[in-house]
Each structure stands twice: as C-alpha cells, then as structure tokens.
Amino acid sequence: MGLLMLLHVLLVAAAARAPAAQAWGKEGHYMTCKIADGFLTSEALTGVKALLPSWANGELAEVCSWADSQRFRYRWSSPLHFADTPGDCKFSYARDCHGTKGEKDMCVVGGINNYTAALQDSSSPYNRTESLLFLSHFLGDIHQPMHCGRTADLGGNTIVVTWYNTTKTNLHKVWDEKVIETAMNRFYKDDRSAMIQAIKLNLTNEWSKEENQWAACYTRTTTCADKYAEESAELSCPAYVGAEQGCNLEDEYFFSALPVVQKRLAQGGVRLAAILNRIFGGNGRLQSI
C-alpha cells in the first residue's frame, strides 16, 4: 500500500476519536491566501487557477476556508488541522504528530506533507482540486500558534474567556477570530482589503529582509512544515500568559497578540506561495509583490 493511501486509511480509522479544532477564521484564511496570491509566479498562478472549483471565480482566497466547512463531511480530516503538544513550547514530529491511539502522521504537518506530495505526483489517487484546497488551508492552520497549543486544553478550546467584557468565547477562538476582527474594526473600518494591504506593506518594509528566509526552507523533498509547527509551539506559550480560565481579555492582551497574528498571516502566505511555486513551476522563488 502506498504511503499516501496508507495515511488516508489511518485518518479514516481515527476520525471519530479526534478532538475538534478550528483554525484561523474565514478572514484569517482569506488573508493568508490573498497574500500568497501576490507571490505566485505566472506558472503557479496558471496551475492553481486550473484546479480551482468554478465557485471560486478564479480566486484562491475564496477557497481557503473550504476545509473547515467539510469537517463533518470528511471527518477523517479533523486531526489534520492542528498539532497540539504537551505544552513545553516545542514540537516534535515523532512525539506529537499522531492520532489519539498513536496513528502516525495525523497532524497538520502530516497533512501539509501529504497534500504537497499528492499535488506533485501525477499518479496520486487524491483529487487534485481537493488537495490544493486542503494544502492552502493547512498552511494557514499551522501558522496559528494555538494550533500547536497544549493537548490538555485542546489548543485553548477549553479555556473560556471574555473578550472586552462583552463576548464569551475561548482562548483558541480569540486567536482564530477575535484579534483579527478587532483589528479590522479599530484600524481598517472593517475593510479586509485594507488590513491585507497593511500586512503587505510590512512585507515590503519591516519584514523585507526576512521574507526570503521564510520561504527558503522548502525544497523538492520536504515542505519544512515541522519548522512552522515548531515556531507556533514556541509562540503558543506566551499566548497562554494572562489568559486564565474565566478571565477577561482586553487591550493589554490584544496589543500583545496583534503583531504576532499579523506576522503569522504574512509568513503563512509567503510559505504557501513558495510551495505552490515549486509544485507548479519547479522553482520555489517568490514573485515580487
């Protein structure tokens, strides 16, 4: 049995036992893919558009939340959205990338590696459109720090908090949605495009010397997704500070989290573009935005 097919069988077998976890909300996934779109080479853009479903209207960003909407249809995919850890601020593939009964490769890192390989292999049994949609989504997931949070609280899902004394939520959702929504409302008049442009401006200024390093790890034989998970695991530890069960989170937490969220959105977009450029064009270089 081939590696890809074996992974699929393991995922199906463990689906019902896997804990649920959301990812960036729709806004965050849209932003990640919209940023990636600006770095795609012409070859990659052509290859991506050829695989997009008709309802995407030629826009990669329109499909990047699809994997969340399919989690009840494809229950086997639920474990592929995260890679929780014991809470030691580190990620180890051998230790952390498995299902609840030890099934190997069942985490977001395994998902990224799996669907990258599927898109590179013309003989793969996987649907190429769905492989693209899963891959694009998981690149967003892996950059959300709470997707490599503590196993004990399901990446913050069981830590109930209040956001600005008005909304009862949980710590995971604060990172998925609340920080982005609050930033859009306060600074960008609820204009998603304006926030994307602000992040892109940082890519051409503050982060310009870093963006090629973000993408450099990807090669033909590895996606370096374990590195991205290691980064998120390290970032998840300070995300727990000041966010105890039942507490209220306001400006102090928001302003500490926002720069992290913005940079992770940017990194996810740059790295997704690098992977797609390699898959569809044979070269992981980034197109200038």
Secondary structure as GFF3:
##gff-version 3
##sequence-region A 1 289
A	DSSP	alpha_helix	3	14	.	.	.	ID=ss1
A	DSSP	three_ten_helix	15	17	.	.	.	ID=ss2
A	DSSP	alpha_helix	26	37	.	.	.	ID=ss3
A	DSSP	alpha_helix	42	51	.	.	.	ID=ss4
A	DSSP	three_ten_helix	54	56	.	.	.	ID=ss5
A	DSSP	three_ten_helix	60	63	.	.	.	ID=ss6
A	DSSP	alpha_helix	66	69	.	.	.	ID=ss7
A	DSSP	three_ten_helix	75	81	.	.	.	ID=ss8
A	DSSP	alpha_helix	93	96	.	.	.	ID=ss9
A	DSSP	alpha_helix	108	120	.	.	.	ID=ss10
A	DSSP	alpha_helix	128	141	.	.	.	ID=ss11
A	DSSP	three_ten_helix	145	148	.	.	.	ID=ss12
A	DSSP	three_ten_helix	151	153	.	.	.	ID=ss13
A	DSSP	beta_strand	160	163	.	.	.	ID=ss14
A	DSSP	beta_strand	167	170	.	.	.	ID=ss15
A	DSSP	alpha_helix	171	173	.	.	.	ID=ss16
A	DSSP	pi_helix	174	178	.	.	.	ID=ss17
A	DSSP	alpha_helix	179	187	.	.	.	ID=ss18
A	DSSP	alpha_helix	192	204	.	.	.	ID=ss19
A	DSSP	alpha_helix	211	216	.	.	.	ID=ss20
A	DSSP	alpha_helix	225	240	.	.	.	ID=ss21
A	DSSP	beta_strand	248	249	.	.	.	ID=ss22
A	DSSP	alpha_helix	251	281	.	.	.	ID=ss23
###
